[in-house]
Amino acid sequence: MDPGWDRYTFHNILHTQLVVDKAKEWSSACKLNEQDSIALKLAAWYHDIGYLNEPDNHEEESIRLFLLSIQKETLPPEMTDMVVQLIRSTKQKDTEKRNELENMIHDMDRVAMGMTNFMEWGQKLRTEWKNLRNAEWTDKDWIRFQIEYLNMTHFKTDHGRQTYGAQKALNLQELKNVLGSLT
């Protein structure tokens, strides 16, 4: 029986793998110690896994699944706590204060906003919301939503700003150009 995984056009293994790849990048670029690097990578693997069961509360479901998966493993309690906190910190509220590792996973989870294929990732999210929430957007409304997202969401780390900030600005300008052509 098909569990309907094809409905998840954004929150899927491709997004997870992107975040994991960025965890490796940030770990190296920011010269993280081994414990922080491992915690960041584990959180990257698990941060959205709960989306398949609980899209609206996926962070807590992701934590539950992470904790279930490590029951038989030997992970020090402080490492477990770090991973749980990192997963929990991926909630959308961009204004909350975070520690540096939480800022890193925040940036990694939203890194597409500073990539050349941002529009493609945006269309994947738009399709997923249509599939899961029956959310229909006109092209104009979707572009406005994306512009608002880029205006309201900021990279929290120096690495995020320095590596992806310029492309984020280009993506914002491209969206504004597209919106101008739709009016």
Secondary structure as GFF3:
##gff-version 3
##sequence-region A 1 183
A	DSSP	three_ten_helix	5	7	.	.	.	ID=ss1
A	DSSP	alpha_helix	13	29	.	.	.	ID=ss2
A	DSSP	alpha_helix	34	46	.	.	.	ID=ss3
A	DSSP	three_ten_helix	49	52	.	.	.	ID=ss4
A	DSSP	three_ten_helix	55	57	.	.	.	ID=ss5
A	DSSP	alpha_helix	58	69	.	.	.	ID=ss6
A	DSSP	alpha_helix	77	88	.	.	.	ID=ss7
A	DSSP	alpha_helix	100	109	.	.	.	ID=ss8
A	DSSP	three_ten_helix	111	114	.	.	.	ID=ss9
A	DSSP	alpha_helix	118	133	.	.	.	ID=ss10
A	DSSP	alpha_helix	139	152	.	.	.	ID=ss11
A	DSSP	alpha_helix	158	182	.	.	.	ID=ss12
###
